Amino acid sequence: MIAEGDTAAVLSLLKLTMVEIDAALDSMERRDSVLPAEPGQEARTVSIWLRDGTPRKLLVTEPNEAGAMTLESEYWFVNGEVRAVQQPTAAFFFEADRILLWTDEGLEPITTITPEERMARELEILAEIEKRLAAFGITLS
């Protein structure tokens, strides 16, 4: 994923991306939607923040073990590409649709991920984003 020794710099960039975008949310256009409920779960609430029609942040409720939407996933975008993802049990830093850094929920790097696991998770996350942006009629380039 990334060279040993670069982890701290990438982790710092991940946190900075999240903080800088979050600090500017009040100046962005916000839209909200609800996705249909899946069996055994409540409906998901989806919120997106746009700057000049381009996604900057996506916030989605996630089910707990009982199916109640008490958890959240957050996605941050830079220049129309996903850059950071924070889910209930993990976080990811992306570059050109590839996971550069995979951490636990406390942003501690996980180093035991195989290339196959990384590629499978990239595809899952990108499919989730595509489905969730579709609620707003938005696609990423």
N, C-alpha and C positions, 0 to 999 in steps of 0.2 A: 504494500500500500504506500507507505512513505518511508524514507530512509530513517534509520535509528538516529536520534539526535534532532531530527526535525519535528518530532511529535509536539514538543512544547510550543514551537512557533506556530504550527498548524492549529493546535488547541487554542492558542491566544487569538488567532485570526477567526476561528469559529465563534468564540465568545464575543469578539468585537463586532462581527457581522450581525449577530443577534441583537446586541445592545444598540448599535447604531440605527438599525431599521426600527426597532421597538421605540426608540426615542423620537422618531419622526412620524409615528402612526397617526397622531392627531392632525397632521397636515395632509393626510391621504384620504382618498375616497374609500369608504367602507361599504361593503355589501354583505348581506346575511341571507342564508338559505337553510333549508332542512332537507336532508336526504331521506328517502323512504326507510322505514324500520326493517331490519333483517329479522328472521325468525329468532325469538327469544331475546330480542334487544329492543331498546327504545330507539327512536329516530335520532340520527346524528345532526347536530347543528354545525353549520359550516360558515365561517366568516372569512372574507378576503379583504385585503387592503391593496389599493391600486394607486400607482403614480403614473399619470398620463396613459391610463388604460393598461399598464403593465403590472402584473402581480409583484408585490413586494413581500407580503406575508399571507399565509393561509393558516387558519386555526380551525381544528376539527375536534369535536368531542369523540371520545372513545369509550367503549363499554368496559365496566369492571367485570369480575367473574360472575356476577349476578345478572349482567346485561344492562345495568343502569349506566347512563352516560355521565360518569363522574370523573373520567380521565380526559386528557387532551393530547393531541399531537400538534406540533407547530412546524411550519415550513417557511423558510426565508429564501427570497429570490434576489439575485443580482443580475441585471441585464437580461431578464427573461429566462434565466436558468436557475434551477434549485441549487442553493449553496449550502444551506444548513437545515437539518431536520432534528427535532427533539421529540421523541416519542416516550410513552410511559416507562419503557424499560431500556431505552438506548438512545444515543444521539449519533449523528453522522455529519461529516463535512464532505461536500461534493465539489468536484471540479470537472466540468464537461461531462456531466451525467455519470461520473465514476466516484465511488466512495474512496476518499483519501484517508479518512480517519473514522474509526468506529469506536465509540465509547459506551460505557454503561450510563445509566440515568444520572449519575453523579459526575459525568464528564471525565471519568477515569478511562484511559485508553484500554481497549481489549486487543491483545496481540495474538490470540489463539485462533483467529478466523482464517479459514482456508480460502484460496482464490475462488473456489467453487461456491462457497457460502457467500463471499462478498458479491460475486456476480449475480447470484440468485436474489440476494437482498436488494441490490441496485434495481433489478427488474421489478421486484415487488413494490418498492417505494415509488418508482417512476410511474407504475400502473396506478397506484393509489392516488398520486397527484393528478394524473390525467383524468381519472374518474371524478375526483372531487372538484377540479376546476371546471369540468363539464357542466356542473350545476349552475355555473355562471356564464356558460357559453364561451369559455376561454380555453384556448389550447396554447401550449408552449411551442416555440419554434425549434 
